[in-house]
Amino acid sequence: MSDFNWCHNPNCHKIETQSRIRGTGDNKVLRTRKISLNSEWVRESIYAYFCNQSCLYQFLNKFKNEIANIRPVKQPSEKPIIVEKTKEQCDRYNYRTDRSEPFMATRTTISLK
């Protein structure tokens, strides 16, 4: 495996920044950024393929339909759960009276079936 990738945004080389300028004299070009894969975090994230968030979102915006059609979703997903509501006594601070006051709070707990 290579130690680097090139940014996958097809317009990365058109963004005018100093980090993309390559060449000498009158032979200067804007080049796609190289992404170093020396960090495990980078290798395991989307940033192994995009040099920054701007390039990532430009790519997603340009190819959103193609990406969505890779694995289309035709109906919602559901998972059975159990919802438990319990009432418990808590305190809250009243800034007008400068003291804590008791009140009944409802706690909702969601667990899987």
Biopython code that builds the backbone (N, CA, C, O; Angstrom):
import numpy as np
from Bio.PDB.StructureBuilder import StructureBuilder

atoms = [
    (1, "MET", "N", (0.837, -1.182, 0.000)),
    (1, "MET", "CA", (0.000, 0.000, 0.000)),
    (1, "MET", "C", (0.881, 1.244, 0.000)),
    (1, "MET", "O", (1.935, 1.267, 0.636)),
    (2, "SER", "N", (0.459, 2.245, -0.693)),
    (2, "SER", "CA", (1.198, 3.490, -0.793)),
    (2, "SER", "C", (1.124, 4.282, 0.513)),
    (2, "SER", "O", (0.206, 4.091, 1.310)),
    (3, "ASP", "N", (2.090, 5.166, 0.724)),
    (3, "ASP", "CA", (2.101, 6.007, 1.920)),
    (3, "ASP", "C", (1.308, 7.288, 1.741)),
    (3, "ASP", "O", (1.256, 8.115, 2.651)),
    (4, "PHE", "N", (0.685, 7.465, 0.575)),
    (4, "PHE", "CA", (-0.094, 8.671, 0.341)),
    (4, "PHE", "C", (-1.195, 8.396, -0.691)),
    (4, "PHE", "O", (-1.126, 7.427, -1.446)),
    (5, "ASN", "N", (-2.194, 9.254, -0.709)),
    (5, "ASN", "CA", (-3.245, 9.289, -1.735)),
    (5, "ASN", "C", (-3.277, 10.689, -2.314)),
    (5, "ASN", "O", (-2.755, 11.633, -1.719)),
    (6, "TRP", "N", (-3.888, 10.815, -3.470)),
    (6, "TRP", "CA", (-4.167, 12.130, -4.039)),
    (6, "TRP", "C", (-5.609, 12.478, -3.706)),
    (6, "TRP", "O", (-6.463, 11.591, -3.668)),
    (7, "CYS", "N", (-5.892, 13.737, -3.468)),
    (7, "CYS", "CA", (-7.246, 14.182, -3.155)),
    (7, "CYS", "C", (-8.189, 13.764, -4.279)),
    (7, "CYS", "O", (-7.870, 13.952, -5.453)),
    (8, "HIS", "N", (-9.340, 13.204, -3.937)),
    (8, "HIS", "CA", (-10.288, 12.690, -4.922)),
    (8, "HIS", "C", (-11.237, 13.753, -5.485)),
    (8, "HIS", "O", (-12.012, 13.463, -6.396)),
    (9, "ASN", "N", (-11.187, 14.980, -4.953)),
    (9, "ASN", "CA", (-12.023, 16.041, -5.497)),
    (9, "ASN", "C", (-11.518, 16.383, -6.903)),
    (9, "ASN", "O", (-10.361, 16.777, -7.050)),
    (10, "PRO", "N", (-12.360, 16.243, -7.947)),
    (10, "PRO", "CA", (-11.893, 16.518, -9.306)),
    (10, "PRO", "C", (-11.503, 17.979, -9.537)),
    (10, "PRO", "O", (-10.861, 18.295, -10.539)),
    (11, "ASN", "N", (-11.885, 18.873, -8.622)),
    (11, "ASN", "CA", (-11.543, 20.284, -8.776)),
    (11, "ASN", "C", (-10.483, 20.746, -7.777)),
    (11, "ASN", "O", (-10.249, 21.948, -7.649)),
    (12, "CYS", "N", (-9.845, 19.829, -7.075)),
    (12, "CYS", "CA", (-8.836, 20.199, -6.085)),
    (12, "CYS", "C", (-7.712, 21.017, -6.726)),
    (12, "CYS", "O", (-7.220, 21.975, -6.129)),
    (13, "HIS", "N", (-7.313, 20.645, -7.927)),
    (13, "HIS", "CA", (-6.197, 21.344, -8.590)),
    (13, "HIS", "C", (-6.583, 22.739, -9.094)),
    (13, "HIS", "O", (-5.719, 23.485, -9.554)),
    (14, "LYS", "N", (-7.857, 23.096, -9.014)),
    (14, "LYS", "CA", (-8.289, 24.427, -9.474)),
    (14, "LYS", "C", (-8.378, 25.435, -8.335)),
    (14, "LYS", "O", (-8.570, 26.627, -8.580)),
    (15, "ILE", "N", (-8.241, 24.973, -7.092)),
    (15, "ILE", "CA", (-8.326, 25.867, -5.934)),
    (15, "ILE", "C", (-6.989, 26.587, -5.793)),
    (15, "ILE", "O", (-5.938, 25.950, -5.715)),
    (16, "GLU", "N", (-7.033, 27.912, -5.761)),
    (16, "GLU", "CA", (-5.810, 28.713, -5.778)),
    (16, "GLU", "C", (-5.270, 28.940, -4.367)),
    (16, "GLU", "O", (-5.636, 29.902, -3.692)),
    (17, "THR", "N", (-4.390, 28.032, -3.938)),
    (17, "THR", "CA", (-3.687, 28.188, -2.662)),
    (17, "THR", "C", (-2.203, 27.956, -2.899)),
    (17, "THR", "O", (-1.818, 27.312, -3.875)),
    (18, "GLN", "N", (-1.375, 28.478, -2.011)),
    (18, "GLN", "CA", (0.071, 28.334, -2.167)),
    (18, "GLN", "C", (0.515, 26.881, -2.043)),
    (18, "GLN", "O", (1.521, 26.489, -2.634)),
    (19, "SER", "N", (-0.223, 26.084, -1.283)),
    (19, "SER", "CA", (0.171, 24.686, -1.096)),
    (19, "SER", "C", (-0.015, 23.855, -2.367)),
    (19, "SER", "O", (0.521, 22.751, -2.461)),
    (20, "ARG", "N", (-0.754, 24.360, -3.330)),
    (20, "ARG", "CA", (-0.988, 23.622, -4.576)),
    (20, "ARG", "C", (-0.055, 24.070, -5.715)),
    (20, "ARG", "O", (-0.041, 23.439, -6.772)),
    (21, "ILE", "N", (0.710, 25.129, -5.521)),
    (21, "ILE", "CA", (1.599, 25.645, -6.574)),
    (21, "ILE", "C", (2.821, 24.749, -6.679)),
    (21, "ILE", "O", (3.485, 24.484, -5.677)),
    (22, "ARG", "N", (3.121, 24.284, -7.872)),
    (22, "ARG", "CA", (4.301, 23.458, -8.141)),
    (22, "ARG", "C", (4.987, 23.982, -9.402)),
    (22, "ARG", "O", (4.362, 24.636, -10.237)),
    (23, "GLY", "N", (6.274, 23.686, -9.525)),
    (23, "GLY", "CA", (7.024, 24.062, -10.713)),
    (23, "GLY", "C", (8.013, 25.172, -10.436)),
    (23, "GLY", "O", (8.019, 25.777, -9.364)),
    (24, "THR", "N", (8.865, 25.431, -11.445)),
    (24, "THR", "CA", (9.885, 26.467, -11.319)),
    (24, "THR", "C", (9.738, 27.460, -12.454)),
    (24, "THR", "O", (9.208, 27.138, -13.517)),
    (25, "GLY", "N", (10.213, 28.666, -12.217)),
    (25, "GLY", "CA", (10.217, 29.691, -13.255)),
    (25, "GLY", "C", (8.829, 29.962, -13.804)),
    (25, "GLY", "O", (7.880, 30.220, -13.064)),
    (26, "ASP", "N", (8.740, 29.894, -15.148)),
    (26, "ASP", "CA", (7.464, 30.143, -15.825)),
    (26, "ASP", "C", (6.636, 28.870, -15.990)),
    (26, "ASP", "O", (5.561, 28.915, -16.589)),
    (27, "ASN", "N", (7.110, 27.747, -15.477)),
    (27, "ASN", "CA", (6.418, 26.464, -15.640)),
    (27, "ASN", "C", (5.644, 26.084, -14.381)),
    (27, "ASN", "O", (5.705, 24.936, -13.942)),
    (28, "LYS", "N", (4.926, 27.028, -13.802)),
    (28, "LYS", "CA", (4.182, 26.761, -12.573)),
    (28, "LYS", "C", (2.800, 26.200, -12.899)),
    (28, "LYS", "O", (2.181, 26.569, -13.897)),
    (29, "VAL", "N", (2.330, 25.296, -12.029)),
    (29, "VAL", "CA", (1.000, 24.694, -12.173)),
    (29, "VAL", "C", (0.350, 24.600, -10.791)),
    (29, "VAL", "O", (1.026, 24.634, -9.762)),
    (30, "LEU", "N", (-0.970, 24.482, -10.798)),
    (30, "LEU", "CA", (-1.700, 24.137, -9.581)),
    (30, "LEU", "C", (-1.910, 22.638, -9.610)),
    (30, "LEU", "O", (-2.431, 22.105, -10.589)),
    (31, "ARG", "N", (-1.514, 21.951, -8.555)),
    (31, "ARG", "CA", (-1.585, 20.493, -8.517)),
    (31, "ARG", "C", (-2.501, 20.029, -7.384)),
    (31, "ARG", "O", (-2.601, 20.675, -6.341)),
    (32, "THR", "N", (-3.156, 18.910, -7.611)),
    (32, "THR", "CA", (-3.965, 18.259, -6.585)),
    (32, "THR", "C", (-3.087, 17.953, -5.376)),
    (32, "THR", "O", (-1.928, 17.566, -5.517)),
    (33, "ARG", "N", (-3.662, 18.135, -4.179)),
    (33, "ARG", "CA", (-2.881, 17.899, -2.959)),
    (33, "ARG", "C", (-2.659, 16.414, -2.704)),
    (33, "ARG", "O", (-3.509, 15.574, -3.001)),
    (34, "LYS", "N", (-1.490, 16.120, -2.144)),
    (34, "LYS", "CA", (-1.115, 14.765, -1.737)),
    (34, "LYS", "C", (-1.490, 14.611, -0.263)),
    (34, "LYS", "O", (-1.235, 15.504, 0.546)),
    (35, "ILE", "N", (-2.101, 13.465, 0.082)),
    (35, "ILE", "CA", (-2.537, 13.208, 1.447)),
    (35, "ILE", "C", (-1.639, 12.140, 2.059)),
    (35, "ILE", "O", (-1.581, 11.011, 1.571)),
    (36, "SER", "N", (-0.950, 12.500, 3.119)),
    (36, "SER", "CA", (-0.081, 11.554, 3.812)),
    (36, "SER", "C", (-0.918, 10.583, 4.633)),
    (36, "SER", "O", (-1.848, 10.989, 5.330)),
    (37, "LEU", "N", (-0.583, 9.294, 4.548)),
    (37, "LEU", "CA", (-1.313, 8.253, 5.276)),
    (37, "LEU", "C", (-0.510, 7.717, 6.453)),
    (37, "LEU", "O", (-0.648, 6.551, 6.824)),
    (38, "ASN", "N", (0.329, 8.567, 7.040)),
    (38, "ASN", "CA", (1.192, 8.094, 8.129)),
    (38, "ASN", "C", (0.477, 8.037, 9.477)),
    (38, "ASN", "O", (1.041, 7.522, 10.443)),
    (39, "SER", "N", (-0.740, 8.551, 9.567)),
    (39, "SER", "CA", (-1.515, 8.511, 10.807)),
    (39, "SER", "C", (-2.641, 7.485, 10.675)),
    (39, "SER", "O", (-3.324, 7.438, 9.652)),
    (40, "GLU", "N", (-2.833, 6.670, 11.705)),
    (40, "GLU", "CA", (-3.913, 5.675, 11.664)),
    (40, "GLU", "C", (-5.265, 6.352, 11.577)),
    (40, "GLU", "O", (-6.168, 5.849, 10.908)),
    (41, "TRP", "N", (-5.422, 7.506, 12.254)),
    (41, "TRP", "CA", (-6.685, 8.230, 12.206)),
    (41, "TRP", "C", (-7.022, 8.627, 10.769)),
    (41, "TRP", "O", (-8.164, 8.478, 10.335)),
    (42, "VAL", "N", (-6.037, 9.130, 10.035)),
    (42, "VAL", "CA", (-6.269, 9.522, 8.639)),
    (42, "VAL", "C", (-6.580, 8.299, 7.795)),
    (42, "VAL", "O", (-7.523, 8.326, 7.004)),
    (43, "ARG", "N", (-5.811, 7.228, 7.944)),
    (43, "ARG", "CA", (-6.031, 6.012, 7.145)),
    (43, "ARG", "C", (-7.427, 5.442, 7.332)),
    (43, "ARG", "O", (-8.000, 4.893, 6.391)),
    (44, "GLU", "N", (-7.992, 5.565, 8.549)),
    (44, "GLU", "CA", (-9.298, 4.982, 8.857)),
    (44, "GLU", "C", (-10.455, 5.964, 8.655)),
    (44, "GLU", "O", (-11.603, 5.615, 8.932)),
    (45, "SER", "N", (-10.183, 7.172, 8.182)),
    (45, "SER", "CA", (-11.243, 8.172, 8.032)),
    (45, "SER", "C", (-11.431, 8.549, 6.565)),
    (45, "SER", "O", (-10.683, 8.113, 5.691)),
    (46, "ILE", "N", (-12.437, 9.361, 6.323)),
    (46, "ILE", "CA", (-12.726, 9.852, 4.970)),
    (46, "ILE", "C", (-11.600, 10.763, 4.481)),
    (46, "ILE", "O", (-11.436, 10.964, 3.277)),
    (47, "TYR", "N", (-10.828, 11.311, 5.416)),
    (47, "TYR", "CA", (-9.748, 12.223, 5.034)),
    (47, "TYR", "C", (-8.526, 11.499, 4.478)),
    (47, "TYR", "O", (-7.501, 12.131, 4.223)),
    (48, "ALA", "N", (-8.619, 10.200, 4.288)),
    (48, "ALA", "CA", (-7.600, 9.479, 3.535)),
    (48, "ALA", "C", (-7.792, 9.737, 2.038)),
    (48, "ALA", "O", (-6.908, 9.433, 1.238)),
    (49, "TYR", "N", (-8.942, 10.296, 1.661)),
    (49, "TYR", "CA", (-9.258, 10.518, 0.248)),
    (49, "TYR", "C", (-9.489, 11.980, -0.094)),
    (49, "TYR", "O", (-9.585, 12.327, -1.271)),
    (50, "PHE", "N", (-9.578, 12.842, 0.910)),
    (50, "PHE", "CA", (-9.811, 14.266, 0.674)),
    (50, "PHE", "C", (-8.859, 15.080, 1.528)),
    (50, "PHE", "O", (-8.650, 14.773, 2.702)),
    (51, "CYS", "N", (-8.278, 16.127, 0.936)),
    (51, "CYS", "CA", (-7.253, 16.895, 1.642)),
    (51, "CYS", "C", (-7.828, 17.796, 2.727)),
    (51, "CYS", "O", (-7.121, 18.153, 3.669)),
    (52, "ASN", "N", (-9.093, 18.166, 2.611)),
    (52, "ASN", "CA", (-9.735, 18.969, 3.654)),
    (52, "ASN", "C", (-11.251, 18.866, 3.514)),
    (52, "ASN", "O", (-11.760, 18.215, 2.602)),
    (53, "GLN", "N", (-11.954, 19.511, 4.419)),
    (53, "GLN", "CA", (-13.414, 19.429, 4.442)),
    (53, "GLN", "C", (-14.028, 20.099, 3.216)),
    (53, "GLN", "O", (-15.058, 19.644, 2.719)),
    (54, "SER", "N", (-13.420, 21.157, 2.729)),
    (54, "SER", "CA", (-13.939, 21.844, 1.551)),
    (54, "SER", "C", (-13.926, 20.921, 0.335)),
    (54, "SER", "O", (-14.911, 20.860, -0.400)),
    (55, "CYS", "N", (-12.839, 20.212, 0.117)),
    (55, "CYS", "CA", (-12.765, 19.279, -1.011)),
    (55, "CYS", "C", (-13.759, 18.131, -0.836)),
    (55, "CYS", "O", (-14.376, 17.694, -1.807)),
    (56, "LEU", "N", (-13.915, 17.645, 0.390)),
    (56, "LEU", "CA", (-14.878, 16.577, 0.659)),
    (56, "LEU", "C", (-16.285, 17.020, 0.277)),
    (56, "LEU", "O", (-16.988, 16.293, -0.425)),
    (57, "TYR", "N", (-16.706, 18.202, 0.727)),
    (57, "TYR", "CA", (-18.063, 18.659, 0.465)),
    (57, "TYR", "C", (-18.279, 19.064, -0.992)),
    (57, "TYR", "O", (-19.389, 18.918, -1.504)),
    (58, "GLN", "N", (-17.263, 19.561, -1.660)),
    (58, "GLN", "CA", (-17.387, 19.824, -3.098)),
    (58, "GLN", "C", (-17.627, 18.518, -3.846)),
    (58, "GLN", "O", (-18.466, 18.461, -4.745)),
    (59, "PHE", "N", (-16.895, 17.471, -3.479)),
    (59, "PHE", "CA", (-17.059, 16.149, -4.088)),
    (59, "PHE", "C", (-18.455, 15.600, -3.818)),
    (59, "PHE", "O", (-19.127, 15.133, -4.738)),
    (60, "LEU", "N", (-18.901, 15.652, -2.549)),
    (60, "LEU", "CA", (-20.223, 15.141, -2.194)),
    (60, "LEU", "C", (-21.336, 15.901, -2.906)),
    (60, "LEU", "O", (-22.327, 15.305, -3.329)),
    (61, "ASN", "N", (-21.175, 17.207, -3.038)),
    (61, "ASN", "CA", (-22.175, 18.014, -3.729)),
    (61, "ASN", "C", (-22.234, 17.673, -5.218)),
    (61, "ASN", "O", (-23.317, 17.629, -5.801)),
    (62, "LYS", "N", (-21.088, 17.435, -5.828)),
    (62, "LYS", "CA", (-21.046, 17.136, -7.256)),
    (62, "LYS", "C", (-21.576, 15.732, -7.565)),
    (62, "LYS", "O", (-22.241, 15.532, -8.582)),
    (63, "PHE", "N", (-21.285, 14.759, -6.694)),
    (63, "PHE", "CA", (-21.640, 13.361, -6.979)),
    (63, "PHE", "C", (-22.712, 12.810, -6.036)),
    (63, "PHE", "O", (-22.787, 11.598, -5.834)),
    (64, "LYS", "N", (-23.541, 13.685, -5.455)),
    (64, "LYS", "CA", (-24.528, 13.249, -4.465)),
    (64, "LYS", "C", (-25.494, 12.208, -5.007)),
    (64, "LYS", "O", (-25.819, 11.260, -4.293)),
    (65, "ASN", "N", (-25.964, 12.347, -6.237)),
    (65, "ASN", "CA", (-26.911, 11.379, -6.798)),
    (65, "ASN", "C", (-26.260, 10.023, -7.036)),
    (65, "ASN", "O", (-26.862, 8.989, -6.745)),
    (66, "GLU", "N", (-25.043, 10.014, -7.559)),
    (66, "GLU", "CA", (-24.340, 8.763, -7.793)),
    (66, "GLU", "C", (-24.050, 8.037, -6.475)),
    (66, "GLU", "O", (-24.161, 6.813, -6.391)),
    (67, "ILE", "N", (-23.679, 8.808, -5.451)),
    (67, "ILE", "CA", (-23.396, 8.219, -4.150)),
    (67, "ILE", "C", (-24.672, 7.620, -3.551)),
    (67, "ILE", "O", (-24.647, 6.503, -3.033)),
    (68, "ALA", "N", (-25.778, 8.352, -3.619)),
    (68, "ALA", "CA", (-27.042, 7.858, -3.060)),
    (68, "ALA", "C", (-27.539, 6.626, -3.802)),
    (68, "ALA", "O", (-28.211, 5.785, -3.205)),
    (69, "ASN", "N", (-27.227, 6.497, -5.083)),
    (69, "ASN", "CA", (-27.688, 5.354, -5.867)),
    (69, "ASN", "C", (-26.837, 4.101, -5.665)),
    (69, "ASN", "O", (-27.211, 3.029, -6.141)),
    (70, "ILE", "N", (-25.704, 4.209, -4.973)),
    (70, "ILE", "CA", (-24.898, 3.028, -4.679)),
    (70, "ILE", "C", (-25.690, 2.084, -3.780)),
    (70, "ILE", "O", (-25.680, 0.871, -3.986)),
    (71, "ARG", "N", (-26.365, 2.631, -2.799)),
    (71, "ARG", "CA", (-27.185, 1.826, -1.884)),
    (71, "ARG", "C", (-28.457, 2.608, -1.568)),
    (71, "ARG", "O", (-28.557, 3.223, -0.507)),
    (72, "PRO", "N", (-29.434, 2.590, -2.485)),
    (72, "PRO", "CA", (-30.641, 3.390, -2.288)),
    (72, "PRO", "C", (-31.479, 2.892, -1.110)),
    (72, "PRO", "O", (-31.502, 1.700, -0.806)),
    (73, "VAL", "N", (-32.157, 3.820, -0.463)),
    (73, "VAL", "CA", (-33.056, 3.505, 0.649)),
    (73, "VAL", "C", (-34.478, 3.781, 0.178)),
    (73, "VAL", "O", (-34.831, 4.925, -0.109)),
    (74, "LYS", "N", (-35.295, 2.731, 0.098)),
    (74, "LYS", "CA", (-36.656, 2.861, -0.413)),
    (74, "LYS", "C", (-37.702, 2.900, 0.692)),
    (74, "LYS", "O", (-38.851, 3.261, 0.438)),
    (75, "GLN", "N", (-37.324, 2.533, 1.920)),
    (75, "GLN", "CA", (-38.255, 2.568, 3.039)),
    (75, "GLN", "C", (-37.477, 2.824, 4.326)),
    (75, "GLN", "O", (-36.277, 2.557, 4.393)),
    (76, "PRO", "N", (-38.161, 3.341, 5.350)),
    (76, "PRO", "CA", (-37.443, 3.643, 6.592)),
    (76, "PRO", "C", (-37.022, 2.374, 7.322)),
    (76, "PRO", "O", (-37.654, 1.326, 7.189)),
    (77, "SER", "N", (-35.962, 2.483, 8.084)),
    (77, "SER", "CA", (-35.505, 1.375, 8.925)),
    (77, "SER", "C", (-36.119, 1.531, 10.306)),
    (77, "SER", "O", (-36.307, 2.646, 10.792)),
    (78, "GLU", "N", (-36.431, 0.397, 10.937)),
    (78, "GLU", "CA", (-37.010, 0.431, 12.278)),
    (78, "GLU", "C", (-36.357, -0.631, 13.149)),
    (78, "GLU", "O", (-35.873, -1.648, 12.653)),
    (79, "LYS", "N", (-36.351, -0.381, 14.450)),
    (79, "LYS", "CA", (-35.812, -1.324, 15.419)),
    (79, "LYS", "C", (-36.741, -1.326, 16.624)),
    (79, "LYS", "O", (-37.055, -0.259, 17.152)),
    (80, "PRO", "N", (-37.194, -2.509, 17.079)),
    (80, "PRO", "CA", (-38.085, -2.560, 18.234)),
    (80, "PRO", "C", (-37.375, -2.111, 19.513)),
    (80, "PRO", "O", (-36.234, -2.493, 19.773)),
    (81, "ILE", "N", (-38.065, -1.302, 20.298)),
    (81, "ILE", "CA", (-37.504, -0.784, 21.548)),
    (81, "ILE", "C", (-38.531, -0.869, 22.664)),
    (81, "ILE", "O", (-39.714, -1.112, 22.424)),
    (82, "ILE", "N", (-38.062, -0.666, 23.883)),
    (82, "ILE", "CA", (-38.920, -0.548, 25.054)),
    (82, "ILE", "C", (-38.676, 0.842, 25.634)),
    (82, "ILE", "O", (-37.536, 1.230, 25.887)),
    (83, "VAL", "N", (-39.762, 1.587, 25.842)),
    (83, "VAL", "CA", (-39.660, 2.931, 26.408)),
    (83, "VAL", "C", (-40.203, 2.881, 27.831)),
    (83, "VAL", "O", (-41.346, 2.487, 28.060)),
    (84, "GLU", "N", (-39.372, 3.283, 28.773)),
    (84, "GLU", "CA", (-39.780, 3.333, 30.179)),
    (84, "GLU", "C", (-39.720, 4.774, 30.658)),
    (84, "GLU", "O", (-38.709, 5.457, 30.494)),
    (85, "LYS", "N", (-40.823, 5.229, 31.256)),
    (85, "LYS", "CA", (-40.864, 6.577, 31.823)),
    (85, "LYS", "C", (-40.978, 6.450, 33.327)),
    (85, "LYS", "O", (-41.849, 5.748, 33.841)),
    (86, "THR", "N", (-40.093, 7.131, 34.026)),
    (86, "THR", "CA", (-40.127, 7.121, 35.483)),
    (86, "THR", "C", (-40.142, 8.552, 35.996)),
    (86, "THR", "O", (-39.538, 9.445, 35.401)),
    (87, "LYS", "N", (-40.827, 8.756, 37.086)),
    (87, "LYS", "CA", (-40.846, 10.076, 37.714)),
    (87, "LYS", "C", (-39.884, 10.036, 38.898)),
    (87, "LYS", "O", (-39.840, 9.062, 39.649)),
    (88, "GLU", "N", (-39.128, 11.098, 39.046)),
    (88, "GLU", "CA", (-38.200, 11.163, 40.170)),
    (88, "GLU", "C", (-38.112, 12.586, 40.693)),
    (88, "GLU", "O", (-38.297, 13.551, 39.952)),
    (89, "GLN", "N", (-37.833, 12.693, 41.950)),
    (89, "GLN", "CA", (-37.727, 14.007, 42.579)),
    (89, "GLN", "C", (-36.333, 14.573, 42.314)),
    (89, "GLN", "O", (-35.325, 13.905, 42.545)),
    (90, "CYS", "N", (-36.292, 15.795, 41.834)),
    (90, "CYS", "CA", (-35.028, 16.485, 41.552)),
    (90, "CYS", "C", (-35.089, 17.882, 42.147)),
    (90, "CYS", "O", (-36.135, 18.323, 42.623)),
    (91, "ASP", "N", (-33.980, 18.555, 42.114)),
    (91, "ASP", "CA", (-33.920, 19.955, 42.541)),
    (91, "ASP", "C", (-33.534, 20.809, 41.358)),
    (91, "ASP", "O", (-32.738, 20.402, 40.511)),
    (92, "ARG", "N", (-34.102, 21.991, 41.308)),
    (92, "ARG", "CA", (-33.664, 22.973, 40.314)),
    (92, "ARG", "C", (-33.490, 24.311, 41.008)),
    (92, "ARG", "O", (-34.158, 24.615, 41.997)),
    (93, "TYR", "N", (-32.582, 25.096, 40.471)),
    (93, "TYR", "CA", (-32.252, 26.366, 41.109)),
    (93, "TYR", "C", (-33.197, 27.445, 40.598)),
    (93, "TYR", "O", (-33.388, 27.591, 39.391)),
    (94, "ASN", "N", (-33.785, 28.195, 41.516)),
    (94, "ASN", "CA", (-34.659, 29.313, 41.181)),
    (94, "ASN", "C", (-33.851, 30.592, 41.392)),
    (94, "ASN", "O", (-33.481, 30.919, 42.520)),
    (95, "TYR", "N", (-33.581, 31.306, 40.314)),
    (95, "TYR", "CA", (-32.743, 32.499, 40.386)),
    (95, "TYR", "C", (-33.466, 33.676, 41.034)),
    (95, "TYR", "O", (-32.823, 34.588, 41.552)),
    (96, "ARG", "N", (-34.809, 33.663, 41.008)),
    (96, "ARG", "CA", (-35.564, 34.757, 41.639)),
    (96, "ARG", "C", (-35.462, 34.686, 43.161)),
    (96, "ARG", "O", (-35.304, 35.702, 43.837)),
    (97, "THR", "N", (-35.556, 33.454, 43.688)),
    (97, "THR", "CA", (-35.507, 33.300, 45.151)),
    (97, "THR", "C", (-34.106, 32.950, 45.659)),
    (97, "THR", "O", (-33.875, 32.935, 46.868)),
    (98, "ASP", "N", (-33.186, 32.673, 44.762)),
    (98, "ASP", "CA", (-31.796, 32.349, 45.111)),
    (98, "ASP", "C", (-31.668, 31.059, 45.925)),
    (98, "ASP", "O", (-30.858, 30.988, 46.849)),
    (99, "ARG", "N", (-32.466, 30.039, 45.584)),
    (99, "ARG", "CA", (-32.349, 28.762, 46.297)),
    (99, "ARG", "C", (-32.867, 27.623, 45.420)),
    (99, "ARG", "O", (-33.546, 27.847, 44.419)),
    (100, "SER", "N", (-32.536, 26.425, 45.813)),
    (100, "SER", "CA", (-32.997, 25.234, 45.095)),
    (100, "SER", "C", (-34.400, 24.883, 45.537)),
    (100, "SER", "O", (-34.761, 25.035, 46.704)),
    (101, "GLU", "N", (-35.198, 24.403, 44.569)),
    (101, "GLU", "CA", (-36.566, 24.001, 44.858)),
    (101, "GLU", "C", (-36.791, 22.604, 44.305)),
    (101, "GLU", "O", (-36.279, 22.282, 43.233)),
    (102, "PRO", "N", (-37.545, 21.765, 45.008)),
    (102, "PRO", "CA", (-37.826, 20.419, 44.505)),
    (102, "PRO", "C", (-38.862, 20.454, 43.383)),
    (102, "PRO", "O", (-39.747, 21.310, 43.367)),
    (103, "PHE", "N", (-38.741, 19.516, 42.450)),
    (103, "PHE", "CA", (-39.755, 19.343, 41.419)),
    (103, "PHE", "C", (-39.709, 17.906, 40.935)),
    (103, "PHE", "O", (-38.713, 17.213, 41.140)),
    (104, "MET", "N", (-40.772, 17.456, 40.298)),
    (104, "MET", "CA", (-40.875, 16.095, 39.776)),
    (104, "MET", "C", (-40.449, 16.106, 38.314)),
    (104, "MET", "O", (-41.025, 16.818, 37.491)),
    (105, "ALA", "N", (-39.442, 15.313, 38.005)),
    (105, "ALA", "CA", (-38.941, 15.206, 36.636)),
    (105, "ALA", "C", (-39.334, 13.853, 36.069)),
    (105, "ALA", "O", (-39.427, 12.868, 36.802)),
    (106, "THR", "N", (-39.566, 13.807, 34.761)),
    (106, "THR", "CA", (-39.860, 12.552, 34.082)),
    (106, "THR", "C", (-38.627, 12.138, 33.299)),
    (106, "THR", "O", (-38.155, 12.874, 32.433)),
    (107, "ARG", "N", (-38.109, 10.962, 33.605)),
    (107, "ARG", "CA", (-36.934, 10.443, 32.909)),
    (107, "ARG", "C", (-37.396, 9.368, 31.934)),
    (107, "ARG", "O", (-38.111, 8.440, 32.313)),
    (108, "THR", "N", (-36.982, 9.498, 30.677)),
    (108, "THR", "CA", (-37.329, 8.523, 29.650)),
    (108, "THR", "C", (-36.097, 7.671, 29.355)),
    (108, "THR", "O", (-35.027, 8.201, 29.056)),
    (109, "THR", "N", (-36.253, 6.343, 29.440)),
    (109, "THR", "CA", (-35.175, 5.399, 29.170)),
    (109, "THR", "C", (-35.581, 4.523, 27.998)),
    (109, "THR", "O", (-36.655, 3.922, 28.001)),
    (110, "ILE", "N", (-34.725, 4.455, 27.009)),
    (110, "ILE", "CA", (-34.967, 3.610, 25.828)),
    (110, "ILE", "C", (-34.012, 2.433, 25.874)),
    (110, "ILE", "O", (-32.803, 2.614, 26.016)),
    (111, "SER", "N", (-34.553, 1.216, 25.755)),
    (111, "SER", "CA", (-33.716, 0.017, 25.705)),
    (111, "SER", "C", (-34.187, -0.864, 24.552)),
    (111, "SER", "O", (-35.336, -0.783, 24.119)),
    (112, "LEU", "N", (-33.285, -1.701, 24.068)),
    (112, "LEU", "CA", (-33.609, -2.582, 22.945)),
    (112, "LEU", "C", (-34.370, -3.805, 23.425)),
    (112, "LEU", "O", (-34.154, -4.286, 24.537)),
    (113, "LYS", "N", (-35.260, -4.301, 22.583)),
    (113, "LYS", "CA", (-36.006, -5.520, 22.906)),
    (113, "LYS", "C", (-35.124, -6.728, 22.721)),
    (113, "LYS", "O", (-35.566, -7.855, 22.942)),
]
sb = StructureBuilder()
sb.init_structure("model")
sb.init_model(0)
sb.init_chain("A")
sb.init_seg("    ")
for serial, (resi, resn, name, xyz) in enumerate(atoms, 1):
    if name == "N":
        sb.init_residue(resn, " ", resi, " ")
    sb.init_atom(name, np.array(xyz, "f"), 0.0, 1.0, " ", f" {name:<3s}", serial, name[0])
structure = sb.get_structure()
